[in-house]
Amino acid sequence: MVQEAGLIAGFTGAGISTESGIPDFRSPGSPWMRHKPIPFDLFLQSAEARREAWRRKFAMDDLYRGARPSQGHIGLAALAASGRMPAVITQNIDGLHQESGLSADQVIELHGNGTYAKCLSCNRRHELDWVRQCFDSDGDPPECIACGGVLKSATISFGQAMPDEAMRRAQKLARSCDLFLVAGSSLIVYPAAAFPAFAKENGARLIIVNREPTPLDSEADLVIHAEIGPIFSKFIT
Ligand code: NAD
């Protein structure tokens, strides 16, 4: 199916990064449950919630510092290099698709990016090393250097609006592809999980590669319940 496809949409979830050493959200013992992301409304309401959000963020960063792209990331980068996969739609926030060689334009981040911070008022980017230095020195996250606004990791938290441009691009790609290739997603987090069904409705073939069953398995043209790495390494030439 990959060989026959003219236009491929990649779609990834946390499962593509487990082989890089970053656990997924729902598998047993996940540290994401211990350091649960703070919901957006709470983050806005309370300075203590903001401090706690940054404490949890830095605790997770310390656990996975130095993670490198997996065979899955590298296999997808090879598919992109073949010219038939314009972009990967990802739920991940770890930046590993970019590190595997995809350009910023080739990664559609539905849930943002946890490798830098953004001002909630003026959107200005701030680097995490600087945020952390300030946080470690007085226990408070710094304000935006341009407008004094609240800084937050550039991820989309529970309760935060989805990013318009990423949603638009993902819809366009899902509508135009003839193969939608899912890797490592439980396909239960919406609205992201709507894209595979959307592509299928528009006539694309659907492949799901995931360790365990997903709610969309019955809609797929091919389901592979296996580890991603050995399968996607076949795309690396
Ligand atoms: P999920 O945790 O709900 O599901 C991941 C799926 O991948 C699971 O069904 C699991 O069985 C499967 N899986 C794990 N390792 C695998 C492997 N090596 N081979 C094949 N399958 C494997 O993840 P999700 O669907 O992406 O949704 C969770 C949310 O949490 C997302 O919104 C995402 O933003 C966030 N998250 C991101 C990261 C990251 O950026 N690396 C990590 C954890 C959570």
Boltz pocket constraint, residues with backbone or C-beta under 6 A from the ligand:
constraints:
  - pocket:
      binder: B
      contacts: [[A, 12], [A, 13], [A, 14], [A, 15], [A, 16], [A, 17], [A, 18], [A, 19], [A, 22], [A, 23], [A, 24], [A, 25], [A, 26], [A, 27], [A, 32], [A, 91], [A, 92], [A, 93], [A, 94], [A, 95], [A, 111], [A, 184], [A, 185], [A, 186], [A, 187], [A, 188], [A, 189], [A, 209], [A, 210], [A, 211], [A, 212], [A, 213], [A, 226], [A, 227], [A, 228], [A, 229]]
      max_distance: 6.0
